[in-house]
Amino acid sequence: MPTNKSVLSDDMLRAFAERARAYDRENRFFQEDFDDLKRAGYLTMAVPKELGGRGMNLAQVAREQRRLGYYAPATALGINMHIYWVGLVADLWRNGDRSAEWLLKEAMAGEVFNAGHAERGNDIPGLLSTGTAERVDGGFRFSGHKMFCSLAPVWTRYGMHAMWADADGGPKVVHAFLPRSHDGYRIVETWDTLGMRATKSDDVVLDGAFVPDKYIARIVPAGQVDPFVLGIFAWGLTGFANIYYGIARRAIDLAVAGIKTKTSLAVSRSMAYHPEIQHAVAEMALALDPIEPHIEKLAEDWSAGVDHGGSWPAKIVSAKYHAVEACWRIVDRAMEVSGGAGMFRANELERLFRDARCGRFHPANTFLVHEIVGKTALGIDLGEQPRWG
């Protein structure tokens, strides 16, 4: 019977770290890492034990992602898109909602889920959509252009959402999973980016892709949040937060190790004794320390079923925001103390610097975070219109 012990061995993680540089340099998908993760049961760790998985909750999975993110950030980020579907459906299953049990069973059978939420012109993915869903016999047809679709080479179930504009009672958002074997879509190889290159997050263009009712997971009024939609944010953004926390820790470790061996003609001992270097390291440590208790508390509350009511969205985006913003400050400072060496591609800090910047692109971006947190603090409904003008 699977246990809740760490899924990945230290040897596996070191191997992932060794491969990370080549994946980034060659802009290549983390195929070998993916194969190892799948064999280890990493893709099914959140599936309930009753269905054959490890039964790990959000807090436990978050720690695994934090650990993987320390060694191979892009690998952790890419696989997060599969994990959050499995995790949120597992939560629903444990709470008595078995409507998407098929997803857990398919995950155990080896299917790979990815996420198609990002769209140009839509800063509230999941709640609104520029894509369209048309009701037809036996299911829906989907059209639209999706971005940042990680796991492009290996996904078998494409998780997405689109607007059903003429639904009874008003517009609704349809959440669905498109089997890769179906037609009506194409993958466009757009992924040549600043960082997180190994995720292979190519665009997907939908042109009347048919999804049968079996794979329609939820239909929710536009702009509203139900437990399924809230679960997307809880699992997805908590994963992001822990991955970028892992990057921040790695950056500090690399910077400190480098400082201890760095010398200068003007300093009699290593640069570790330079007052301003000590000041910079203190700034990094002070920025790092609050992240872990914040993201731990969020994940533990979610896993324990704490009722934060309408404050949950604000709490989720706040934890992600603090983690990625602190990560960026830490990695930027680590580059400064590394000196010119940090500019070279052979230096791991150079890759972490680029990867760290990507965290601020993930939803919710800084503008949406401030809107959600501000409205929540003021007691204003998140859907209140007009938003900004």
C-alpha positions as CSV (number, residue, x, y, z in Angstrom):
1,M,0.0,0.0,0.0
2,P,1.4,3.4,-0.9
3,T,2.6,5.6,2.0
4,N,2.9,9.4,2.5
5,K,6.7,9.3,2.6
6,S,8.5,11.5,0.1
7,V,7.8,10.2,-3.4
8,L,11.2,11.1,-4.9
9,S,14.6,9.9,-3.7
10,D,17.5,12.3,-3.3
11,D,19.3,10.5,-6.1
12,M,16.3,11.2,-8.4
13,L,16.2,14.8,-7.5
14,R,20.0,15.2,-8.2
15,A,19.5,13.6,-11.6
16,F,16.7,16.1,-12.3
17,A,19.0,18.9,-11.3
18,E,21.7,17.6,-13.7
19,R,19.3,17.5,-16.6
20,A,17.8,21.0,-16.0
21,R,20.6,22.9,-17.6
22,A,20.4,21.0,-20.9
23,Y,16.6,21.2,-21.0
24,D,16.8,25.0,-20.7
25,R,19.7,25.4,-23.1
26,E,18.1,23.2,-25.8
27,N,14.5,24.5,-25.1
28,R,13.5,20.9,-24.7
29,F,10.7,19.2,-22.8
30,F,11.7,17.4,-19.6
31,Q,10.9,14.0,-21.1
32,E,13.4,11.9,-19.0
33,D,12.2,13.7,-15.8
34,F,8.6,13.0,-16.8
35,D,9.2,9.3,-17.3
36,D,10.9,9.1,-13.9
37,L,8.1,11.0,-12.2
38,K,5.5,8.8,-13.8
39,R,7.3,5.6,-12.7
40,A,7.7,6.9,-9.2
41,G,3.9,7.5,-8.8
42,Y,4.4,11.3,-8.6
43,L,1.5,11.9,-11.0
44,T,-0.9,9.9,-8.8
45,M,0.2,10.9,-5.3
46,A,-2.9,13.0,-4.7
47,V,-5.3,10.2,-5.8
48,P,-7.2,8.8,-2.7
49,K,-5.8,5.6,-1.3
50,E,-9.1,3.9,-1.9
51,L,-8.5,4.3,-5.7
52,G,-4.9,3.2,-5.6
53,G,-3.0,6.5,-5.0
54,R,-1.1,7.8,-2.0
55,G,-3.9,9.9,-0.8
56,M,-1.7,13.0,-0.2
57,N,-3.5,16.2,0.6
58,L,-2.6,19.7,-0.6
59,A,-0.2,20.4,2.2
60,Q,1.7,17.2,1.6
61,V,1.8,17.6,-2.2
62,A,2.9,21.2,-1.8
63,R,5.9,20.1,0.2
64,E,6.8,17.6,-2.6
65,Q,6.5,20.3,-5.2
66,R,8.7,22.6,-3.0
67,R,11.3,19.9,-2.9
68,L,11.2,19.3,-6.7
69,G,11.2,23.0,-7.4
70,Y,14.5,23.4,-5.5
71,Y,16.2,21.0,-7.9
72,A,14.3,21.4,-11.2
73,P,11.9,24.3,-11.3
74,A,10.6,23.9,-14.8
75,T,9.9,20.2,-14.2
76,A,8.0,21.1,-11.1
77,L,6.0,23.8,-12.8
78,G,5.1,21.7,-15.8
79,I,3.9,18.7,-13.8
80,N,2.0,21.1,-11.5
81,M,-0.6,21.5,-14.3
82,H,-1.4,17.7,-14.1
83,I,-1.2,17.5,-10.3
84,Y,-3.7,20.3,-9.6
85,W,-6.5,18.7,-11.6
86,V,-5.9,15.4,-9.7
87,G,-5.7,17.1,-6.4
88,L,-8.8,19.2,-6.6
89,V,-10.9,16.3,-7.9
90,A,-9.5,14.2,-5.0
91,D,-10.7,16.9,-2.6
92,L,-14.2,16.9,-4.1
93,W,-14.2,13.0,-4.0
94,R,-13.3,13.0,-0.3
95,N,-16.1,15.5,0.4
96,G,-18.7,13.3,-1.2
97,D,-18.7,14.7,-4.8
98,R,-18.0,11.8,-7.0
99,S,-19.0,13.4,-10.3
100,A,-15.5,13.5,-11.6
101,E,-14.3,10.2,-10.1
102,W,-13.5,9.2,-13.7
103,L,-10.6,11.6,-13.7
104,L,-9.0,9.9,-10.7
105,K,-9.4,6.5,-12.3
106,E,-8.0,7.8,-15.6
107,A,-5.0,9.3,-13.8
108,M,-4.4,5.9,-12.2
109,A,-4.6,4.3,-15.7
110,G,-1.9,6.6,-16.9
111,E,-3.7,9.5,-18.5
112,V,-2.0,12.9,-18.3
113,F,-4.0,16.1,-17.7
114,N,-2.8,19.6,-18.6
115,A,-4.3,23.1,-18.3
116,G,-5.7,25.4,-21.0
117,H,-6.8,28.5,-19.1
118,A,-4.7,31.3,-20.3
119,E,-6.1,33.5,-23.1
120,R,-5.1,36.9,-24.5
121,G,-7.5,39.6,-23.3
122,N,-8.7,37.6,-20.2
123,D,-7.1,38.5,-16.9
124,I,-9.5,36.3,-14.9
125,P,-8.9,32.8,-16.3
126,G,-11.3,30.2,-15.1
127,L,-14.1,32.6,-14.4
128,L,-14.4,34.2,-17.8
129,S,-13.3,33.2,-21.3
130,T,-12.6,34.5,-24.8
131,G,-13.2,30.9,-26.0
132,T,-16.6,29.6,-27.0
133,A,-18.5,26.5,-26.1
134,E,-21.4,25.5,-28.3
135,R,-23.9,22.9,-27.1
136,V,-24.4,20.0,-29.6
137,D,-25.8,16.5,-29.4
138,G,-23.9,14.5,-26.9
139,G,-21.5,17.3,-25.7
140,F,-20.0,20.6,-26.7
141,R,-17.8,22.0,-29.4
142,F,-15.0,24.4,-28.4
143,S,-13.3,27.1,-30.3
144,G,-10.6,29.6,-29.2
145,H,-6.9,30.2,-28.7
146,K,-5.2,29.1,-25.5
147,M,-1.7,29.9,-24.3
148,F,0.8,28.6,-21.8
149,C,-0.4,25.0,-22.3
150,S,2.3,23.0,-20.5
151,L,3.1,19.4,-21.1
152,A,2.4,19.8,-24.8
153,P,4.3,16.6,-25.9
154,V,2.7,14.3,-23.3
155,W,-0.8,15.4,-22.3
156,T,-3.7,13.0,-23.1
157,R,-6.5,15.0,-21.6
158,Y,-6.6,18.8,-22.2
159,G,-8.2,20.6,-19.4
160,M,-9.9,23.8,-20.5
161,H,-12.8,26.2,-20.2
162,A,-14.9,28.3,-22.5
163,M,-18.0,30.6,-22.5
164,W,-21.4,29.1,-23.3
165,A,-23.0,32.4,-24.2
166,D,-26.5,31.3,-25.0
167,A,-27.0,29.0,-22.0
168,D,-30.4,29.0,-20.2
169,G,-30.3,31.6,-17.4
170,G,-27.4,33.5,-18.8
171,P,-23.8,32.9,-19.9
172,K,-22.0,30.0,-18.3
173,V,-18.4,28.7,-18.3
174,V,-18.0,25.1,-19.3
175,H,-15.0,23.2,-17.9
176,A,-14.0,20.2,-20.0
177,F,-11.3,17.8,-20.9
178,L,-10.5,17.2,-24.5
179,P,-8.9,13.8,-25.3
180,R,-5.8,14.1,-27.4
181,S,-7.2,11.5,-29.9
182,H,-10.0,13.9,-30.9
183,D,-9.8,16.3,-33.8
184,G,-10.7,20.0,-34.0
185,Y,-7.5,21.4,-32.4
186,R,-3.9,22.0,-33.2
187,I,-0.8,22.6,-31.1
188,V,1.2,25.6,-32.2
189,E,4.9,25.5,-31.2
190,T,5.3,29.0,-29.7
191,W,7.4,28.1,-26.7
192,D,10.7,30.0,-27.0
193,T,10.7,32.0,-23.8
194,L,12.7,33.8,-21.2
195,G,12.5,31.1,-18.6
196,M,10.7,27.8,-17.5
197,R,11.6,26.6,-21.0
198,A,11.4,22.9,-20.2
199,T,7.7,23.1,-19.5
200,K,7.0,23.1,-23.3
201,S,3.9,25.3,-22.9
202,D,2.9,25.6,-26.5
203,D,-0.4,27.3,-27.6
204,V,-3.5,25.3,-28.5
205,V,-5.9,26.5,-31.1
206,L,-9.4,25.0,-30.8
207,D,-11.6,24.9,-33.9
208,G,-14.8,23.2,-33.1
209,A,-13.2,20.5,-31.0
210,F,-15.8,18.1,-29.8
211,V,-15.9,17.0,-26.1
212,P,-18.5,14.4,-25.1
213,D,-20.6,14.9,-22.0
214,K,-18.5,12.3,-20.3
215,Y,-15.6,14.8,-20.2
216,I,-17.6,17.9,-19.2
217,A,-16.5,18.4,-15.6
218,R,-18.4,21.5,-14.6
219,I,-20.8,24.2,-15.9
220,V,-20.7,27.3,-13.7
221,P,-22.4,30.7,-14.2
222,A,-19.9,33.2,-15.7
223,G,-17.8,35.0,-13.1
224,Q,-18.9,32.7,-10.2
225,V,-16.8,30.3,-8.2
226,D,-17.9,26.9,-7.0
227,P,-15.8,24.3,-5.2
228,F,-14.4,23.0,-8.5
229,V,-13.3,26.4,-9.7
230,L,-12.0,27.4,-6.2
231,G,-10.0,24.1,-6.2
232,I,-8.3,25.1,-9.4
233,F,-7.0,28.2,-7.8
234,A,-6.1,26.6,-4.4
235,W,-4.2,23.7,-6.0
236,G,-2.7,25.6,-8.9
237,L,-1.5,28.7,-7.1
238,T,-0.3,26.9,-4.0
239,G,1.8,24.7,-6.3
240,F,3.2,27.9,-7.9
241,A,4.0,29.4,-4.5
242,N,5.9,26.3,-3.3
243,I,7.9,25.9,-6.5
244,Y,9.1,29.5,-6.4
245,Y,9.9,29.2,-2.7
246,G,12.1,26.3,-3.8
247,I,13.8,28.5,-6.3
248,A,14.4,31.2,-3.7
249,R,16.0,28.7,-1.3
250,R,18.2,27.3,-4.0
251,A,19.4,30.8,-5.0
252,I,20.4,31.6,-1.5
253,D,22.2,28.4,-1.1
254,L,24.1,29.0,-4.3
255,A,24.9,32.6,-3.5
256,V,26.2,31.8,0.0
257,A,28.4,29.0,-1.2
258,G,29.9,31.3,-3.8
259,I,30.5,34.1,-1.4
260,K,32.4,31.9,1.0
261,T,35.0,31.1,-1.8
262,K,35.0,34.6,-3.4
263,T,38.0,36.8,-2.8
264,S,39.1,40.4,-3.6
265,L,42.5,42.1,-3.5
266,A,40.9,44.7,-1.2
267,V,39.6,42.2,1.4
268,S,42.0,40.1,3.5
269,R,39.5,37.3,3.9
270,S,36.6,35.9,1.8
271,M,33.9,38.2,0.7
272,A,31.7,36.7,3.4
273,Y,33.4,39.2,5.7
274,H,32.4,42.2,3.6
275,P,29.8,44.2,5.5
276,E,27.7,45.0,2.5
277,I,27.7,41.4,1.4
278,Q,26.5,40.4,4.8
279,H,23.8,43.0,4.5
280,A,22.7,41.6,1.2
281,V,22.6,38.1,2.5
282,A,20.6,39.3,5.5
283,E,18.1,40.9,3.1
284,M,17.7,37.6,1.2
285,A,17.3,35.6,4.5
286,L,14.7,38.1,5.8
287,A,12.8,37.9,2.6
288,L,12.8,34.1,2.6
289,D,11.8,33.4,6.2
290,P,8.2,34.5,6.0
291,I,7.3,32.6,2.9
292,E,7.3,29.0,4.3
293,P,5.0,29.7,7.2
294,H,2.6,31.6,5.0
295,I,2.3,28.9,2.3
296,E,2.3,26.1,4.9
297,K,-0.6,27.8,6.8
298,L,-2.6,28.2,3.6
299,A,-2.1,24.6,2.5
300,E,-2.8,23.2,6.0
301,D,-6.0,25.2,6.4
302,W,-7.2,24.0,3.0
303,S,-6.4,20.4,3.7
304,A,-8.1,20.6,7.2
305,G,-11.2,22.1,5.7
306,V,-11.0,25.4,7.5
307,D,-13.9,27.6,6.6
308,H,-12.6,31.0,5.4
309,G,-15.7,31.6,3.4
310,G,-15.5,34.4,0.9
311,S,-11.9,35.2,2.0
312,W,-10.5,32.0,0.4
313,P,-9.7,33.7,-3.0
314,A,-7.8,36.5,-1.3
315,K,-5.9,34.1,0.9
316,I,-4.9,32.0,-2.0
317,V,-3.7,34.8,-4.3
318,S,-1.9,36.5,-1.4
319,A,0.2,33.4,-0.6
320,K,1.2,33.0,-4.3
321,Y,1.9,36.8,-4.6
322,H,4.2,36.9,-1.5
323,A,6.1,33.8,-2.6
324,V,6.8,34.8,-6.2
325,E,7.6,38.5,-5.3
326,A,10.0,37.4,-2.6
327,C,11.5,34.9,-4.9
328,W,12.2,37.5,-7.5
329,R,13.8,39.9,-4.9
330,I,16.0,37.1,-3.5
331,V,17.2,35.8,-6.9
332,D,17.9,39.3,-8.1
333,R,20.0,40.0,-5.0
334,A,21.7,36.6,-5.3
335,M,22.8,37.7,-8.8
336,E,24.2,40.9,-7.4
337,V,26.4,39.2,-4.8
338,S,27.6,36.7,-7.3
339,G,29.2,39.4,-9.3
340,G,29.9,39.1,-13.1
341,A,29.9,35.3,-12.8
342,G,26.1,35.3,-12.6
343,M,25.9,36.5,-16.2
344,F,27.2,33.3,-17.7
345,R,25.0,30.5,-18.9
346,A,27.2,28.0,-17.1
347,N,26.1,29.6,-13.8
348,E,22.9,28.1,-12.4
349,L,21.9,31.5,-11.0
350,E,21.5,32.8,-14.5
351,R,18.8,30.2,-15.2
352,L,17.1,30.7,-11.9
353,F,17.1,34.5,-12.5
354,R,15.1,33.9,-15.7
355,D,12.9,31.2,-14.2
356,A,12.1,33.4,-11.2
357,R,10.8,36.2,-13.4
358,C,8.2,33.9,-14.8
359,G,6.4,33.6,-11.4
360,R,5.0,37.1,-11.8
361,F,3.3,36.2,-15.0
362,H,1.3,33.3,-13.5
363,P,-2.2,34.0,-12.4
364,A,-3.1,35.9,-10.4
365,N,-0.9,38.8,-11.7
366,T,-0.2,41.7,-9.4
367,F,-3.1,43.8,-10.6
368,L,-5.7,41.1,-10.1
369,V,-4.2,40.2,-6.7
370,H,-4.6,43.7,-5.5
371,E,-8.1,43.9,-6.8
372,I,-9.1,40.6,-5.1
373,V,-7.5,41.4,-1.8
374,G,-8.7,45.0,-1.8
375,K,-12.3,44.2,-2.6
376,T,-12.3,41.4,0.0
377,A,-10.9,43.7,2.7
378,L,-13.5,46.3,1.9
379,G,-16.4,43.8,1.7
380,I,-17.0,44.5,-2.0
381,D,-18.2,41.6,-4.2
382,L,-15.4,40.4,-6.5
383,G,-17.7,40.6,-9.5
384,E,-18.7,44.2,-8.8
385,Q,-18.7,46.3,-12.0
386,P,-17.2,48.4,-13.5
387,R,-13.8,47.0,-12.6
388,W,-11.3,49.6,-13.7
389,G,-13.0,52.1,-16.0
